Amino acid sequence: MPRIPEKFIDDLVSRTEIEDVCGDYVQFTRRTGARAVALCPFHSEKTPSFTINSDLNTFYCFGCHKGGGAVSFIMEIENVPFTDAIEILAKKQGLTVPYEAAGRSREPEATSRKRIIEANTTAARFFYSQLGESDSAKQYLSKRNIDPKTAKAFGIGFAPDSWDALCKYLRAEGFSSTEIFESGLSKKGNKDGFYDAFRNRVMFPVIDTAGNVLGFSGRIIEGAGAPGKDGYTPAKYINSPDTAAYVKGKMIFALNLARKSTEDFFILTEGNIDAVMLHRYGFRNAVASLGTAFTADQARLLKKYKSKVVLSYDSDEAGRKASEKGAKILEAAGIEVRVLTIPNAKDPDEYIQNFGRDAFSNLLLGSQSPIEAALGKLYVQGEAAGDKGKIDAVNGAVALLADIDNPAEREVYARTAADKLGVTFSALSEAIAIELRTRARKAKKTERGQSSQVIIDTPGKRGDGAQRARFLRRADAELPAQRGIISALYKYPETLRVIERAGFSEEELPAPILKIVFRELMQSAIAGKNSDSAAILARLSRDFSQNEVSLAASCLLQDPAPGSPEKYMADCIEKLRTDAITNDSGDINEKIAAMRQKKRQGGKTQ
């Protein structure tokens, strides 16, 4: 099967500027020479720790410890396999990726992803063609006020009420039964046959920002969901399962259209229909979270295009709770959040159909911050109930206000809350202070518990707590020396002489990925050439996990200790060897201690 030539990968990486790649996803806040710093796109933080080094063409986050080159950055942030990351970077450079036949096959996951996208794209065309053939589907869209223009913009289609119409169509188009199944478009029957996964449903394709159809959300036509003879009632919505191309918690419905809107914010809804109807009435910045619990990955995806979001979830209790959770995730991603309160309607679709575009525009103007919206609910609760309800409302306000980190902001909201809830500001402030002290004590206790748990807990059958403790101690002890050897050889190739005199080999490095890095650095040093860290990391991204690539990046980026590089290399080699002997001895001593303990308890030794 085809494989990308190594030379093309190296040439592509050498032409790719890490700042240009990362700059599409982060906003750099500070520059010092070749280094630039930004808030990390991979984890929530308030102080920037994501750093790029233009000289080395690499990135590293000192908070979550992710690192690597342009290829691993694209793989991680776009959630794509190696080959797709190369395709994305090549397209950015205006290049076409060549493929060559080789003994080693191209990654199965990359091939699978491409075929899944092709199968879904073909299925989307089939569903769209079937829409015109179904009176019930057209009546449903008409009833929901979805006009043909909107249906076409979203690629809305219809899955006929047939056992295997789609399967037959896709097989005729050259897709195997396995490919159709792995795309989530079919299910296995009792007798090893396959049948259509979507039947008698209006189909909403989920399309990414590159125009790829990754999956579907199918809505049952009203009236078709009545219980059958066996009492089974079809679900209102069914979604494509997670595949090599599609992970529901990492996708946003209608983002391919909404990202092009001129508004500086997104309207985030719960359901596909809500987003479609908002587009129908001119709100082109509406998106939906695919009916699943909102995730940090989805927040980061939105942050790539706009830094503000108005949450417009359903008005019921479940929608309110989902909105509160979503707001916290969005804020953690550095997004400014507003919350829409929808009166006299269950969702945005119903509201805009009943009251019109202008009324919804006014709702947007009156959107509140998450804390204002949450406190507003408590104010209503406190007014409607007796003393018990009022106390519950006050306690709820205390918990919300304690979540605010900024003391000045907390005081502003606390003064308003005290007035609305009918309590004194001093009493409310004292309650908040007690809550903050309680949380601090719990956090410290949890931290201590987690620290000891690292030694005690052992998942599955990987050994007892003592074995895990040995592993952690050994990793902590030996890693600095491993980092030192790699960084010194990379920065100072002349330390090759020390390595040769010491008879040090790659086999003495415990981490498999560092063995490969060491080998490549040695080859360059022997040839008298400077090593290309970005090219090394790009090649490693093909076969190793992000965590392993991050380890390699941290070693290459580390600065050796000041002084003689050759002495530093010799010290690191000696320390690595000493630590290995010490830890081996420790293992033996712990085994002896465990045997003695068993003996004292009357157990049998092995």
N, C-alpha and C positions, 0 to 999 in steps of 0.2 A: 504494500500500500504506500501512497505518497508520503514523503517526509521533507521537511524544510531543510535545505542545506545549511550546515554550520556557518559557512562563510557569509551567507546572506544574513543570518542572525547577527553575526559580529558586525557586519557593515551597517545594518539597520540601527543597531544600538549605538555605534560610533556617530551616526548622523542625528541621533535623537537627543535633544537637550532635556534633562530631567526636570528643569524648572518649567519648560513649556508644557510637559505632560502633566505634572502635578498642578500647575497653575490653572488648568481647566476645572479643577475640583476644590482647590483651597485658595484662600486669600492670604498672601504672605504679609506679615505684620512688621518684620524687622529683617534687615540685611547687614551682614558683616563680612566683607570680602566675598569669598565664594559661597558663603553659607547664607541661607534664608530660612526664616522660621514662620510657622503658621499653626493654627489650631489643628489638631490631628483629625482627619476624616474617618479614622477607624475606631475611635473611642471618644467618650465625652470628657471634656476637660475645659477648664477656665483659663489656665495659663498655657500659652503655646509651647509645645514640646516637639512638634513635628518639624524635622530639619532636613533640608536638602543641601548637598555639597556639589556645586557645579563642576568643580575640578575633577571629582571622582565620579560624577554622573550618578549619584546614588541618593537614597533617602533613608532616614531612620527616625523613629519616634522614641524619645527617651521616657515616654509615659507608658505606652503599651508594648514597646520593644519590637514593633514591626519594622522591617527594613528590607532593602534590596535595591533593585534598579527599576528602570521604566517598565520592563516586562512584568515583574512581580507586582508592581504597583497597579498596573491595569488589570492583572488577573484578580487581585484582591478587591479592588474597588468596583469593578464591573462584574465580578463573580463569573468569570469566563475561564476556560482552560487555556493552556499555553498557546496552542495554535491560534485560537481566536484573538488572544492578546497581540500576537505577532501581526495578525491581519489588521487589527485596529491601528497599531503603530505604523504599519506600512502604508495604510490608507492616508494617515496624517501626513506622511512624507510624499504622497503621490506615487507610491511604488506598488507593484504587483508582486505578490508572494509566489516564488517558484516552488514547485514540488518535484522531488525526484524519487525514483524507486529505490528501496533499500531493504536490507535483510530485516532491520528492525521496523516494525509497523508503526504507523502513525497512531497517536493515542486513541484508544477506543472511545473515550468520553468525548473527544473532539469530533470524531466521525459521527458518533451517535447524535451529538447536538446539532450538527449540520443537517442530518437527515430528518431529525425531529422538526426542525424549522421548515424544511421543505415539505414534509408531510402536513404540518399544520397550515402552511400557506395554501397548499392544494385543497385541503379540507375547507378552508375559509372561502375559497372560490366556489366550491361545491355548495356550501351552505347559502352563500349569497344568491346563487342561481336558483336554489330551491325556494327562496323567499317569494319570488314572483309566482310560483306554482301553488302556493298554499293560501287559500282564502282565510283560514282560521288565523294564520300568522299575520296576514295583512290587516285583518280586523282587530287583532290584538294591538298592533302598532298604532292603528288609527285611534283606538280607544285610549291609548296612552298618550295620544297627541304627538307621536313621533312621525314626522313627515318624511317622504322619500329622500329628500336632500340630506337630512340628519342621519338617516339609516345608511346612506351611501358613505357619508363622511366617517362613520364608525365601522363600516364593513359589517353591519348587522345582517345576520342570515337566519336560516331556519333548518333544523335537523328534522327530516321527515319521520313520521311514525312508522319506521320500518326496522326489521330485524338487523339487516346488514347492508343497507344501501350504500352507506359511506365506505364500508370495508371493500365492497365490490368495486366501487369507483376508484379507490386508492390503489387496489391491486392492479386494476387496469392501467393505472398511471405509473406502474413500475415499483410500487412499494410492497415489501414483503409483509406477511402477517405479523412477524416479530417487530418490524419497524413501526407498524401501525399501533401495535399494543404498547410498545415502549414510548410512543408519542402521547399516550393517554387517550387515544381516540377509539379504542376498542377494549372489550373485556373478554375474559376467557369463559366459555360455556362449560357445562358439566361433562361434555364429551370431547373435550380438547378443541372444540371449534371456537371461533371468535364472533362477537356481535358488537354492534355500534354502542359506544358508551353514552352518546347523546341521542335521544329520540323524542320527537314531538316537543321540541324546545326552540325558543327564540335564542339565537346564538350571538354572543358578544365576544369577538376576538380580542385577546390581550396582546397588544402590539408594543414593542419596545421603541426607544427613540431612534433606532436605526431602521425602523420599518419592518422588523422581523415579527412574524406571528408566532408567539411562544406558547400560547394555550388559549383556552376558552372558558367562558362562564355561560352556562345554559339556563334559561329561565322557563319553567313550565308554563304552558299556555293556560290561562284561567279556564276552569271547567274540565281540564284534562287531568287534574290531580285528585279526582274523587277516589275514595278507597275501592280497591278491586274486590273480587270474591274472597281473596285470602286476607282482606283487611289491610293490605299494604297501601300506603299513601305516598306517592313520589314526593321527594323534596322539592321545595319551591325553586331553589337554585342548586345546581351542581357545578363544580369547577374541575378543570383539568388537574390531575394529580401532579405532584412534583416530579420533574423529569430532569434529564441532563441539560435541558434548555430552559426549564421553567421552575422557579421556586416562588410560590405564591407570596410568601412573606418578604420577598425582595422586589416585587413588582408593584407598579401603580397604574391603575386603569386610566386611560385617556391622557397620560403624560405626553405621549407622542404628539398630541394636538395642543394641549394646554401650555407646554413649555414655550410655544411660539407666541403666546398672547402678550399684549403690550402692558398688561397690568403687572405690578411689581409683587403680587402675591398670588398664591393658589387658594382656591376654595376646596377644602377636603371633605368629601362626603363618604358615607358608609357604603352605599350601593351604586351599581352601574347605572341604573335608571335615573337616579338623582343627578349624576354627572351628565348623562346624556341630555336630560331635560334642561339643565342649566345652560348647556351649549346651545340647545334649541332656542332658548330665549336670549341668547347673546352673551352669556357669561362664559367666554372661551377659556377661562383660566380654571375651570372646574375639573377635579380629578376624584378618583375613588380608591379606597383601600382594599377592594376585592373581597369585602365581606368577612375579612379575618381580623384578628387582633392586630392592631397597628404595631409595627416593629421598628427598631433602631435602623435597620437596613433601609426601610422605606423612607424614614426621616432623612437619612444621608442622601438618598436618591433625590428627594425634593430639594434639598439644600444645594445640590449641584446647579439648580436653575433659578431658584428664587429664595430669598431669605425671610419671607413672611408667609404665614399660612393662617387662613380663617377656617376654623373647624365648624362644619355644618352637619352635625350628626343628627340622628333621629331624636325626637323630643321626649321619648319615653325614658324610664329609669335606666334601662340597659344602655340606651344611647348616651345618657348623661354620664354614666360611669365610664363608658368607652371613651367619651370626649375628655374626661379628666385624665385618664391614663395616657391617651394620645398626646395631650398637651404637655405632659411631663417628658415624654420621649422626644417630642419636637424641640422643647426648650433645651433639653440636654444636648441636642445636636446643634445648638446655637441659632435656632430659628425663632423669630418673633411670632408669638401666637396670639390670636384673638378668637373668641368663642361667640358663635351665633346662637341666640335663643330664639327658637321658632314657636310663635304663639298660634294657637287654633289650627294646628296641622301636625300630622305625625312625622313628616319629613320634608325636605326641600322640594321634592317633586310635587307633593300635594299642596304645599303653600303657594308655589309659583303658579300652579294651574288654577287655584282658587282666587288668588289675589293679584296676580300679574307681576310683570317685570319690575315696575317702579316700586312696588311694595317690597320686593325682595332687595332692591337696591338700598332702600331705606333701612332694612334690617342690617345690611352690611355696614352702613354708616354707624349704626348703633351697636356694633359688636364690642364685646368687652374683653378685658384681659382674663385669663383663666381664674385668677384669684377673685376678681370682681364677680364673675359668673357663679363661682362656687359659693362665695359669701352671700350673693343675692338669693340663692336657694335657701340658705340657712335663715336669712332674714324673714322670708315668707314662712318658713317652718316655725320660727319663734313667735310670729304674730298669730298664727292659726291655732297653736296648741296652748295648753295650760303651762303651769310652772315646770312640770317635767319636760315638756317639749322645749321650753325656753332654755332649760339647763342643758339639754342635749344640743341645742343650737349653739350655745356658748362654748361647750366642749368641742363641738365640731369646728368652730371658728378658731379656737386655740390651736388645734392640730394644724389647720390650714396656715395660720399666721406663723407658726413655728417653722414651717417649711421655707419661709422667706429668709434668704441669707443676708440681704442688705438691711441693717438695723434701721436706717432712715425710712426705707420703703415699708418695712414692717410697722413702724410707728404710725405712718400715715394711714395705712389700712386699719390698724388697731383702733385709732381714734374714731374713724367712721363706724367700725364694727361695734364699738362700745356704745355709741349713740344709737345705732339701729337696734341693738339687742337690749338696750335699757339697763346697762351695767356701767359702773364707773371705769374710767380709763386705767386708773391705778390697779383696780382689782383684775382687770383683763391682762394688764402688763405682768402682774405677779404670776398669774396662771400660766402665761406664756413662758416666763422665766423658769418656772418649775418644770414645765414640759421640756424645755431645752436642756436643763440639767439632767433630767431623767433619761433623755435620749443619749446624752454624752456618756452617762454611766453604762447604759446598755451597749453602746458602740464599743466602749473600752473592754467590756466583758466579752463581747462577741469576738473582738480582735484577739484577746487572750485565748479564747476557746479555739479559734481557727488556727492559731499558732501551734497549739498543742495537738490539734487534730491532724496536722500534717504528718506528725510522727505516728499517731495512733491508727488512723483510718487506712485501710487497704482494700481497694475495690476488687471484686471478683476473687480469683484464686492467685493473685500475684504475690502472695506471701503475707507474713504478719507485719505488725507495726515496726518491729525492729529492722526487718529487711528493708522496708520503705525508708526508714530513717537512715540506714546505711547508704542507700542509693542517693538520697538527697544530700547527705554529707559529702559523699564522694563527688557528686556533680559540682557542689559549691566549692569544694577544695581544688578540683582539677581544672575547672573552666578558666579561671584567670590565667593560668599558665598556658593553656591551649590558645586563648586569645592573644597572649603575648607573643607566642611563637609565630602565629599567623601574621599579626600586625607588623612584627619586626621584619619578617621575611618579605612582606609586601612593600613596606616603606624603605627598607634597606636591603636590597638583594645581595649586597656583599656579605651579609651574615650567613650566606651559604657556606662559607669556610668553617664557621663554628659548627654548623649542622653536620658537615662531613667529618670534622675532627671528633665530634661526640658520637658519631655512628648512629645518629638519630634518624628514624624512618617514620613514614606515615602511619605504620601499624601501631605506633605508640600513642596515637591520638584516638581517644575513645569514640568521639562523634564521627559517624560515617561521612557526613557532608564535609567535615573539616579535613578528612583524609584526602578528598578530591581537591579541595581548595589548595591544600599543602602541595599536592602533586603538581598542579598547574603552576603554582608559584615557583616551585623548584625547577620545572622545565624552562620557564622564562628566565630564571636566574642563571641557569647553566648556559642558556643560549645568549646571555648578555642583553636580554630585552626587558623593558618595563612591562609589568603585568597590567592588563586592562580589567579593573574591578567590575565595571558595568557589564562587560562581555562575559566574565566568569559568572556573575549573578544571573545573567539572562539564561545561560546554558543550564545552570543549576535549577532554575524555575521549571524546567521541563520535567524533571524527575523527582524533585523534593517538595515537601510541603512548605507553606508560607513561614511557619515557625522555624523550620530548619534553614530556609534562605535568610530569615531575619538574623539567626545566629551567625551565619557566615558574614552577613553585612556588618554586624556589630564588631566582628573580629577585624575585618578589613578597615573599618572606620576608626578603630581604636588607635590612639597615639601611644607609641612606646614610651616608657619612662625616660626622662631626660638623662643625659650622660652617654656613655659609650653604647652604641647599638649592639656591638658584638658581646659586650659583658651582659647586657640585658637579655640577649638570646641565650647565652650560656646559663644565666640564672633561671630563666623560664624552663629550659630543658631539665635542669637539675631539680627544680621544684616539682615539675610534672612527674618525674621518676620517683622522687621522694614521697610525694602524696600517694602515688599508686601503691608503693610498698607499705606505707602507713595504713592506708585503708584496707589493704589485703590483710594486714596484721590485725586491724580492728575487727574485721569480719571473723577471723579465727577466734579472737578473744571473746567476742559476743557469743559465738557458738559454744565456747567452753562455759561462759557464764550461764547460758540458757540450760545447758546440760546439768550444771550444778544446781540450778534452781529447780529443775524437774526432780533431781535426786532428793532434794530437801522436802519436796512435796510428795515424795513416794512414787513418782512416775517412773516410767521406763525410758532409758536413754537409747538413742539409735546409733 
